[in-house]
Amino acid sequence: MTALDADFAEAFFGRAWAMEKAGDVDNAILEYGEAIRLKPGYADAHFSRGVLEFTAGRLDAAARDFAA
């Protein structure tokens, strides 16, 4: 994979959203993480990952995302 810029974060977000809707929560969390890695201030990705972490019972991880 070549170097990616922050604009590509939306592609990871879209992929994560599709995975989430398909019930693939663990991979959705990873993809939201990639979106955040590319664009650290990506509030929608932090919120979406936080919701998934919360529903999975990973409260510390959810709190970190909600505080970001």
PyMOL Python script that loads the backbone (N, CA, C, O; Angstrom):
from pymol import cmd

cmd.read_pdbstr("""\
ATOM      1  N   MET A   1       0.850  -1.180   0.000  1.00  0.00           N
ATOM      2  CA  MET A   1       0.000   0.000   0.000  1.00  0.00           C
ATOM      3  C   MET A   1       0.890   1.236   0.000  1.00  0.00           C
ATOM      4  O   MET A   1       1.915   1.267   0.682  1.00  0.00           O
ATOM      5  N   THR A   2       0.517   2.212  -0.732  1.00  0.00           N
ATOM      6  CA  THR A   2       1.291   3.450  -0.795  1.00  0.00           C
ATOM      7  C   THR A   2       0.889   4.372   0.349  1.00  0.00           C
ATOM      8  O   THR A   2      -0.090   4.120   1.051  1.00  0.00           O
ATOM      9  N   ALA A   3       1.643   5.425   0.525  1.00  0.00           N
ATOM     10  CA  ALA A   3       1.330   6.401   1.562  1.00  0.00           C
ATOM     11  C   ALA A   3      -0.057   6.991   1.296  1.00  0.00           C
ATOM     12  O   ALA A   3      -0.413   7.290   0.157  1.00  0.00           O
ATOM     13  N   LEU A   4      -0.821   7.147   2.362  1.00  0.00           N
ATOM     14  CA  LEU A   4      -2.183   7.664   2.243  1.00  0.00           C
ATOM     15  C   LEU A   4      -2.265   9.033   2.903  1.00  0.00           C
ATOM     16  O   LEU A   4      -1.552   9.305   3.869  1.00  0.00           O
ATOM     17  N   ASP A   5      -3.120   9.880   2.392  1.00  0.00           N
ATOM     18  CA  ASP A   5      -3.299  11.175   3.025  1.00  0.00           C
ATOM     19  C   ASP A   5      -4.582  11.184   3.848  1.00  0.00           C
ATOM     20  O   ASP A   5      -5.368  10.238   3.805  1.00  0.00           O
ATOM     21  N   ALA A   6      -4.783  12.263   4.595  1.00  0.00           N
ATOM     22  CA  ALA A   6      -5.927  12.355   5.503  1.00  0.00           C
ATOM     23  C   ALA A   6      -7.263  12.271   4.770  1.00  0.00           C
ATOM     24  O   ALA A   6      -8.255  11.840   5.358  1.00  0.00           O
ATOM     25  N   ASP A   7      -7.313  12.672   3.504  1.00  0.00           N
ATOM     26  CA  ASP A   7      -8.569  12.604   2.756  1.00  0.00           C
ATOM     27  C   ASP A   7      -9.041  11.168   2.558  1.00  0.00           C
ATOM     28  O   ASP A   7     -10.232  10.930   2.357  1.00  0.00           O
ATOM     29  N   PHE A   8      -8.132  10.227   2.611  1.00  0.00           N
ATOM     30  CA  PHE A   8      -8.500   8.825   2.426  1.00  0.00           C
ATOM     31  C   PHE A   8      -9.176   8.244   3.674  1.00  0.00           C
ATOM     32  O   PHE A   8      -9.714   7.137   3.633  1.00  0.00           O
ATOM     33  N   ALA A   9      -9.147   8.986   4.772  1.00  0.00           N
ATOM     34  CA  ALA A   9      -9.778   8.524   6.009  1.00  0.00           C
ATOM     35  C   ALA A   9     -11.263   8.234   5.803  1.00  0.00           C
ATOM     36  O   ALA A   9     -11.809   7.316   6.415  1.00  0.00           O
ATOM     37  N   GLU A  10     -11.907   9.006   4.953  1.00  0.00           N
ATOM     38  CA  GLU A  10     -13.332   8.792   4.698  1.00  0.00           C
ATOM     39  C   GLU A  10     -13.609   7.430   4.069  1.00  0.00           C
ATOM     40  O   GLU A  10     -14.665   6.841   4.300  1.00  0.00           O
ATOM     41  N   ALA A  11     -12.670   6.932   3.282  1.00  0.00           N
ATOM     42  CA  ALA A  11     -12.850   5.602   2.687  1.00  0.00           C
ATOM     43  C   ALA A  11     -12.828   4.530   3.778  1.00  0.00           C
ATOM     44  O   ALA A  11     -13.632   3.598   3.754  1.00  0.00           O
ATOM     45  N   PHE A  12     -11.913   4.664   4.724  1.00  0.00           N
ATOM     46  CA  PHE A  12     -11.877   3.713   5.834  1.00  0.00           C
ATOM     47  C   PHE A  12     -13.136   3.834   6.690  1.00  0.00           C
ATOM     48  O   PHE A  12     -13.668   2.835   7.172  1.00  0.00           O
ATOM     49  N   PHE A  13     -13.606   5.068   6.871  1.00  0.00           N
ATOM     50  CA  PHE A  13     -14.833   5.278   7.635  1.00  0.00           C
ATOM     51  C   PHE A  13     -16.009   4.575   6.952  1.00  0.00           C
ATOM     52  O   PHE A  13     -16.795   3.893   7.610  1.00  0.00           O
ATOM     53  N   GLY A  14     -16.126   4.740   5.654  1.00  0.00           N
ATOM     54  CA  GLY A  14     -17.216   4.100   4.909  1.00  0.00           C
ATOM     55  C   GLY A  14     -17.139   2.587   4.980  1.00  0.00           C
ATOM     56  O   GLY A  14     -18.156   1.912   5.136  1.00  0.00           O
ATOM     57  N   ARG A  15     -15.936   2.063   4.867  1.00  0.00           N
ATOM     58  CA  ARG A  15     -15.759   0.614   4.970  1.00  0.00           C
ATOM     59  C   ARG A  15     -16.126   0.123   6.370  1.00  0.00           C
ATOM     60  O   ARG A  15     -16.768  -0.916   6.523  1.00  0.00           O
ATOM     61  N   ALA A  16     -15.712   0.879   7.388  1.00  0.00           N
ATOM     62  CA  ALA A  16     -16.048   0.517   8.765  1.00  0.00           C
ATOM     63  C   ALA A  16     -17.554   0.521   8.972  1.00  0.00           C
ATOM     64  O   ALA A  16     -18.107  -0.378   9.606  1.00  0.00           O
ATOM     65  N   TRP A  17     -18.212   1.541   8.433  1.00  0.00           N
ATOM     66  CA  TRP A  17     -19.666   1.637   8.581  1.00  0.00           C
ATOM     67  C   TRP A  17     -20.346   0.428   7.948  1.00  0.00           C
ATOM     68  O   TRP A  17     -21.268  -0.145   8.528  1.00  0.00           O
ATOM     69  N   ALA A  18     -19.892   0.043   6.765  1.00  0.00           N
ATOM     70  CA  ALA A  18     -20.474  -1.125   6.089  1.00  0.00           C
ATOM     71  C   ALA A  18     -20.233  -2.394   6.908  1.00  0.00           C
ATOM     72  O   ALA A  18     -21.128  -3.230   7.038  1.00  0.00           O
ATOM     73  N   MET A  19     -19.038  -2.537   7.455  1.00  0.00           N
ATOM     74  CA  MET A  19     -18.741  -3.709   8.295  1.00  0.00           C
ATOM     75  C   MET A  19     -19.617  -3.716   9.539  1.00  0.00           C
ATOM     76  O   MET A  19     -20.128  -4.759   9.948  1.00  0.00           O
ATOM     77  N   GLU A  20     -19.784  -2.546  10.131  1.00  0.00           N
ATOM     78  CA  GLU A  20     -20.636  -2.438  11.320  1.00  0.00           C
ATOM     79  C   GLU A  20     -22.064  -2.880  11.000  1.00  0.00           C
ATOM     80  O   GLU A  20     -22.663  -3.647  11.754  1.00  0.00           O
ATOM     81  N   LYS A  21     -22.598  -2.402   9.902  1.00  0.00           N
ATOM     82  CA  LYS A  21     -23.973  -2.753   9.515  1.00  0.00           C
ATOM     83  C   LYS A  21     -24.111  -4.242   9.194  1.00  0.00           C
ATOM     84  O   LYS A  21     -25.189  -4.816   9.348  1.00  0.00           O
ATOM     85  N   ALA A  22     -23.020  -4.863   8.749  1.00  0.00           N
ATOM     86  CA  ALA A  22     -23.025  -6.297   8.446  1.00  0.00           C
ATOM     87  C   ALA A  22     -22.796  -7.140   9.700  1.00  0.00           C
ATOM     88  O   ALA A  22     -22.830  -8.369   9.639  1.00  0.00           O
ATOM     89  N   GLY A  23     -22.564  -6.480  10.835  1.00  0.00           N
ATOM     90  CA  GLY A  23     -22.370  -7.207  12.082  1.00  0.00           C
ATOM     91  C   GLY A  23     -20.932  -7.601  12.371  1.00  0.00           C
ATOM     92  O   GLY A  23     -20.672  -8.344  13.317  1.00  0.00           O
ATOM     93  N   ASP A  24     -20.004  -7.118  11.575  1.00  0.00           N
ATOM     94  CA  ASP A  24     -18.579  -7.433  11.741  1.00  0.00           C
ATOM     95  C   ASP A  24     -17.942  -6.356  12.623  1.00  0.00           C
ATOM     96  O   ASP A  24     -17.162  -5.528  12.153  1.00  0.00           O
ATOM     97  N   VAL A  25     -18.289  -6.388  13.898  1.00  0.00           N
ATOM     98  CA  VAL A  25     -17.924  -5.331  14.833  1.00  0.00           C
ATOM     99  C   VAL A  25     -16.408  -5.209  15.012  1.00  0.00           C
ATOM    100  O   VAL A  25     -15.872  -4.102  14.959  1.00  0.00           O
ATOM    101  N   ASP A  26     -15.723  -6.310  15.219  1.00  0.00           N
ATOM    102  CA  ASP A  26     -14.280  -6.244  15.464  1.00  0.00           C
ATOM    103  C   ASP A  26     -13.528  -5.617  14.303  1.00  0.00           C
ATOM    104  O   ASP A  26     -12.644  -4.788  14.518  1.00  0.00           O
ATOM    105  N   ASN A  27     -13.860  -5.994  13.088  1.00  0.00           N
ATOM    106  CA  ASN A  27     -13.197  -5.394  11.930  1.00  0.00           C
ATOM    107  C   ASN A  27     -13.633  -3.949  11.712  1.00  0.00           C
ATOM    108  O   ASN A  27     -12.842  -3.131  11.243  1.00  0.00           O
ATOM    109  N   ALA A  28     -14.869  -3.629  12.044  1.00  0.00           N
ATOM    110  CA  ALA A  28     -15.323  -2.239  11.953  1.00  0.00           C
ATOM    111  C   ALA A  28     -14.505  -1.367  12.896  1.00  0.00           C
ATOM    112  O   ALA A  28     -14.103  -0.263  12.527  1.00  0.00           O
ATOM    113  N   ILE A  29     -14.257  -1.849  14.106  1.00  0.00           N
ATOM    114  CA  ILE A  29     -13.444  -1.098  15.067  1.00  0.00           C
ATOM    115  C   ILE A  29     -12.047  -0.855  14.500  1.00  0.00           C
ATOM    116  O   ILE A  29     -11.506   0.243  14.630  1.00  0.00           O
ATOM    117  N   LEU A  30     -11.468  -1.865  13.878  1.00  0.00           N
ATOM    118  CA  LEU A  30     -10.141  -1.713  13.278  1.00  0.00           C
ATOM    119  C   LEU A  30     -10.151  -0.678  12.153  1.00  0.00           C
ATOM    120  O   LEU A  30      -9.233   0.135  12.047  1.00  0.00           O
ATOM    121  N   GLU A  31     -11.179  -0.710  11.321  1.00  0.00           N
ATOM    122  CA  GLU A  31     -11.259   0.239  10.205  1.00  0.00           C
ATOM    123  C   GLU A  31     -11.491   1.665  10.695  1.00  0.00           C
ATOM    124  O   GLU A  31     -10.918   2.610  10.151  1.00  0.00           O
ATOM    125  N   TYR A  32     -12.331   1.826  11.725  1.00  0.00           N
ATOM    126  CA  TYR A  32     -12.484   3.164  12.308  1.00  0.00           C
ATOM    127  C   TYR A  32     -11.135   3.638  12.849  1.00  0.00           C
ATOM    128  O   TYR A  32     -10.797   4.818  12.755  1.00  0.00           O
ATOM    129  N   GLY A  33     -10.377   2.710  13.411  1.00  0.00           N
ATOM    130  CA  GLY A  33      -9.040   3.044  13.898  1.00  0.00           C
ATOM    131  C   GLY A  33      -8.126   3.531  12.797  1.00  0.00           C
ATOM    132  O   GLY A  33      -7.345   4.460  13.005  1.00  0.00           O
ATOM    133  N   GLU A  34      -8.210   2.916  11.628  1.00  0.00           N
ATOM    134  CA  GLU A  34      -7.398   3.368  10.494  1.00  0.00           C
ATOM    135  C   GLU A  34      -7.813   4.781  10.064  1.00  0.00           C
ATOM    136  O   GLU A  34      -6.964   5.614   9.744  1.00  0.00           O
ATOM    137  N   ALA A  35      -9.106   5.037  10.060  1.00  0.00           N
ATOM    138  CA  ALA A  35      -9.579   6.386   9.717  1.00  0.00           C
ATOM    139  C   ALA A  35      -9.025   7.404  10.708  1.00  0.00           C
ATOM    140  O   ALA A  35      -8.613   8.498  10.322  1.00  0.00           O
ATOM    141  N   ILE A  36      -9.018   7.039  11.978  1.00  0.00           N
ATOM    142  CA  ILE A  36      -8.504   7.936  13.019  1.00  0.00           C
ATOM    143  C   ILE A  36      -6.996   8.103  12.896  1.00  0.00           C
ATOM    144  O   ILE A  36      -6.475   9.195  13.121  1.00  0.00           O
ATOM    145  N   ARG A  37      -6.295   7.041  12.543  1.00  0.00           N
ATOM    146  CA  ARG A  37      -4.841   7.128  12.372  1.00  0.00           C
ATOM    147  C   ARG A  37      -4.501   8.137  11.266  1.00  0.00           C
ATOM    148  O   ARG A  37      -3.553   8.912  11.392  1.00  0.00           O
ATOM    149  N   LEU A  38      -5.281   8.115  10.194  1.00  0.00           N
ATOM    150  CA  LEU A  38      -5.036   9.024   9.082  1.00  0.00           C
ATOM    151  C   LEU A  38      -5.492  10.450   9.369  1.00  0.00           C
ATOM    152  O   LEU A  38      -4.921  11.416   8.864  1.00  0.00           O
ATOM    153  N   LYS A  39      -6.527  10.558  10.184  1.00  0.00           N
ATOM    154  CA  LYS A  39      -7.107  11.874  10.476  1.00  0.00           C
ATOM    155  C   LYS A  39      -7.476  11.888  11.965  1.00  0.00           C
ATOM    156  O   LYS A  39      -8.631  11.653  12.322  1.00  0.00           O
ATOM    157  N   PRO A  40      -6.490  12.165  12.833  1.00  0.00           N
ATOM    158  CA  PRO A  40      -6.680  12.038  14.278  1.00  0.00           C
ATOM    159  C   PRO A  40      -7.867  12.805  14.860  1.00  0.00           C
ATOM    160  O   PRO A  40      -8.431  12.375  15.866  1.00  0.00           O
ATOM    161  N   GLY A  41      -8.250  13.894  14.272  1.00  0.00           N
ATOM    162  CA  GLY A  41      -9.374  14.668  14.779  1.00  0.00           C
ATOM    163  C   GLY A  41     -10.714  14.294  14.177  1.00  0.00           C
ATOM    164  O   GLY A  41     -11.660  15.078  14.247  1.00  0.00           O
ATOM    165  N   TYR A  42     -10.813  13.132  13.596  1.00  0.00           N
ATOM    166  CA  TYR A  42     -12.030  12.695  12.880  1.00  0.00           C
ATOM    167  C   TYR A  42     -13.105  12.313  13.910  1.00  0.00           C
ATOM    168  O   TYR A  42     -13.185  11.162  14.340  1.00  0.00           O
ATOM    169  N   ALA A  43     -13.919  13.287  14.290  1.00  0.00           N
ATOM    170  CA  ALA A  43     -14.897  13.109  15.362  1.00  0.00           C
ATOM    171  C   ALA A  43     -15.893  11.988  15.082  1.00  0.00           C
ATOM    172  O   ALA A  43     -16.210  11.211  15.983  1.00  0.00           O
ATOM    173  N   ASP A  44     -16.391  11.891  13.854  1.00  0.00           N
ATOM    174  CA  ASP A  44     -17.370  10.841  13.543  1.00  0.00           C
ATOM    175  C   ASP A  44     -16.783   9.449  13.729  1.00  0.00           C
ATOM    176  O   ASP A  44     -17.468   8.540  14.197  1.00  0.00           O
ATOM    177  N   ALA A  45     -15.523   9.284  13.367  1.00  0.00           N
ATOM    178  CA  ALA A  45     -14.876   7.981  13.526  1.00  0.00           C
ATOM    179  C   ALA A  45     -14.660   7.655  15.000  1.00  0.00           C
ATOM    180  O   ALA A  45     -14.874   6.520  15.426  1.00  0.00           O
ATOM    181  N   HIS A  46     -14.235   8.655  15.782  1.00  0.00           N
ATOM    182  CA  HIS A  46     -14.071   8.443  17.219  1.00  0.00           C
ATOM    183  C   HIS A  46     -15.408   8.070  17.853  1.00  0.00           C
ATOM    184  O   HIS A  46     -15.479   7.139  18.656  1.00  0.00           O
ATOM    185  N   PHE A  47     -16.462   8.791  17.495  1.00  0.00           N
ATOM    186  CA  PHE A  47     -17.781   8.514  18.069  1.00  0.00           C
ATOM    187  C   PHE A  47     -18.260   7.116  17.686  1.00  0.00           C
ATOM    188  O   PHE A  47     -18.710   6.353  18.541  1.00  0.00           O
ATOM    189  N   SER A  48     -18.163   6.787  16.409  1.00  0.00           N
ATOM    190  CA  SER A  48     -18.646   5.478  15.939  1.00  0.00           C
ATOM    191  C   SER A  48     -17.872   4.340  16.580  1.00  0.00           C
ATOM    192  O   SER A  48     -18.461   3.345  17.001  1.00  0.00           O
ATOM    193  N   ARG A  49     -16.553   4.480  16.657  1.00  0.00           N
ATOM    194  CA  ARG A  49     -15.760   3.435  17.298  1.00  0.00           C
ATOM    195  C   ARG A  49     -16.092   3.367  18.786  1.00  0.00           C
ATOM    196  O   ARG A  49     -16.161   2.282  19.363  1.00  0.00           O
ATOM    197  N   GLY A  50     -16.296   4.526  19.402  1.00  0.00           N
ATOM    198  CA  GLY A  50     -16.659   4.559  20.813  1.00  0.00           C
ATOM    199  C   GLY A  50     -17.966   3.834  21.097  1.00  0.00           C
ATOM    200  O   GLY A  50     -18.079   3.113  22.088  1.00  0.00           O
ATOM    201  N   VAL A  51     -18.941   4.024  20.239  1.00  0.00           N
ATOM    202  CA  VAL A  51     -20.229   3.330  20.411  1.00  0.00           C
ATOM    203  C   VAL A  51     -20.030   1.822  20.326  1.00  0.00           C
ATOM    204  O   VAL A  51     -20.575   1.078  21.141  1.00  0.00           O
ATOM    205  N   LEU A  52     -19.255   1.367  19.349  1.00  0.00           N
ATOM    206  CA  LEU A  52     -19.013  -0.070  19.213  1.00  0.00           C
ATOM    207  C   LEU A  52     -18.250  -0.618  20.419  1.00  0.00           C
ATOM    208  O   LEU A  52     -18.570  -1.691  20.928  1.00  0.00           O
ATOM    209  N   GLU A  53     -17.247   0.121  20.867  1.00  0.00           N
ATOM    210  CA  GLU A  53     -16.493  -0.308  22.041  1.00  0.00           C
ATOM    211  C   GLU A  53     -17.419  -0.378  23.263  1.00  0.00           C
ATOM    212  O   GLU A  53     -17.341  -1.321  24.050  1.00  0.00           O
ATOM    213  N   PHE A  54     -18.285   0.612  23.415  1.00  0.00           N
ATOM    214  CA  PHE A  54     -19.220   0.635  24.542  1.00  0.00           C
ATOM    215  C   PHE A  54     -20.149  -0.566  24.513  1.00  0.00           C
ATOM    216  O   PHE A  54     -20.333  -1.236  25.529  1.00  0.00           O
ATOM    217  N   THR A  55     -20.736  -0.843  23.355  1.00  0.00           N
ATOM    218  CA  THR A  55     -21.674  -1.958  23.267  1.00  0.00           C
ATOM    219  C   THR A  55     -20.980  -3.302  23.444  1.00  0.00           C
ATOM    220  O   THR A  55     -21.618  -4.286  23.819  1.00  0.00           O
ATOM    221  N   ALA A  56     -19.658  -3.350  23.172  1.00  0.00           N
ATOM    222  CA  ALA A  56     -18.885  -4.575  23.378  1.00  0.00           C
ATOM    223  C   ALA A  56     -18.403  -4.698  24.824  1.00  0.00           C
ATOM    224  O   ALA A  56     -17.758  -5.681  25.189  1.00  0.00           O
ATOM    225  N   GLY A  57     -18.717  -3.698  25.639  1.00  0.00           N
ATOM    226  CA  GLY A  57     -18.322  -3.741  27.042  1.00  0.00           C
ATOM    227  C   GLY A  57     -16.907  -3.261  27.309  1.00  0.00           C
ATOM    228  O   GLY A  57     -16.393  -3.426  28.416  1.00  0.00           O
ATOM    229  N   ARG A  58     -16.278  -2.671  26.311  1.00  0.00           N
ATOM    230  CA  ARG A  58     -14.911  -2.143  26.469  1.00  0.00           C
ATOM    231  C   ARG A  58     -15.013  -0.667  26.854  1.00  0.00           C
ATOM    232  O   ARG A  58     -14.769   0.226  26.043  1.00  0.00           O
ATOM    233  N   LEU A  59     -15.375  -0.444  28.099  1.00  0.00           N
ATOM    234  CA  LEU A  59     -15.725   0.890  28.541  1.00  0.00           C
ATOM    235  C   LEU A  59     -14.551   1.858  28.554  1.00  0.00           C
ATOM    236  O   LEU A  59     -14.723   3.036  28.243  1.00  0.00           O
ATOM    237  N   ASP A  60     -13.364   1.383  28.907  1.00  0.00           N
ATOM    238  CA  ASP A  60     -12.202   2.277  28.910  1.00  0.00           C
ATOM    239  C   ASP A  60     -11.893   2.760  27.501  1.00  0.00           C
ATOM    240  O   ASP A  60     -11.619   3.942  27.289  1.00  0.00           O
ATOM    241  N   ALA A  61     -11.936   1.841  26.538  1.00  0.00           N
ATOM    242  CA  ALA A  61     -11.675   2.220  25.144  1.00  0.00           C
ATOM    243  C   ALA A  61     -12.742   3.185  24.646  1.00  0.00           C
ATOM    244  O   ALA A  61     -12.436   4.146  23.940  1.00  0.00           O
ATOM    245  N   ALA A  62     -13.993   2.931  25.014  1.00  0.00           N
ATOM    246  CA  ALA A  62     -15.075   3.824  24.605  1.00  0.00           C
ATOM    247  C   ALA A  62     -14.873   5.210  25.194  1.00  0.00           C
ATOM    248  O   ALA A  62     -15.046   6.210  24.498  1.00  0.00           O
ATOM    249  N   ALA A  63     -14.510   5.279  26.462  1.00  0.00           N
ATOM    250  CA  ALA A  63     -14.294   6.562  27.111  1.00  0.00           C
ATOM    251  C   ALA A  63     -13.176   7.350  26.436  1.00  0.00           C
ATOM    252  O   ALA A  63     -13.276   8.568  26.284  1.00  0.00           O
ATOM    253  N   ARG A  64     -12.111   6.656  26.030  1.00  0.00           N
ATOM    254  CA  ARG A  64     -11.019   7.338  25.320  1.00  0.00           C
ATOM    255  C   ARG A  64     -11.519   7.945  24.007  1.00  0.00           C
ATOM    256  O   ARG A  64     -11.172   9.077  23.667  1.00  0.00           O
ATOM    257  N   ASP A  65     -12.335   7.187  23.274  1.00  0.00           N
ATOM    258  CA  ASP A  65     -12.852   7.724  22.006  1.00  0.00           C
ATOM    259  C   ASP A  65     -13.806   8.883  22.240  1.00  0.00           C
ATOM    260  O   ASP A  65     -13.764   9.874  21.511  1.00  0.00           O
ATOM    261  N   PHE A  66     -14.659   8.776  23.237  1.00  0.00           N
ATOM    262  CA  PHE A  66     -15.611   9.858  23.490  1.00  0.00           C
ATOM    263  C   PHE A  66     -14.918  11.127  23.994  1.00  0.00           C
ATOM    264  O   PHE A  66     -15.432  12.231  23.814  1.00  0.00           O
ATOM    265  N   ALA A  67     -13.754  10.967  24.622  1.00  0.00           N
ATOM    266  CA  ALA A  67     -13.011  12.123  25.124  1.00  0.00           C
ATOM    267  C   ALA A  67     -12.136  12.762  24.054  1.00  0.00           C
ATOM    268  O   ALA A  67     -11.655  13.881  24.232  1.00  0.00           O
ATOM    269  N   ALA A  68     -11.929  12.066  22.953  1.00  0.00           N
ATOM    270  CA  ALA A  68     -11.019  12.584  21.902  1.00  0.00           C
ATOM    271  C   ALA A  68     -11.651  13.721  21.133  1.00  0.00           C
ATOM    272  O   ALA A  68     -11.031  14.269  20.221  1.00  0.00           O
TER     273      ALA A  68
END
""", "prot")
cmd.dss("prot")
cmd.show_as("cartoon", "prot")
cmd.util.cbc("prot")
cmd.orient("prot")
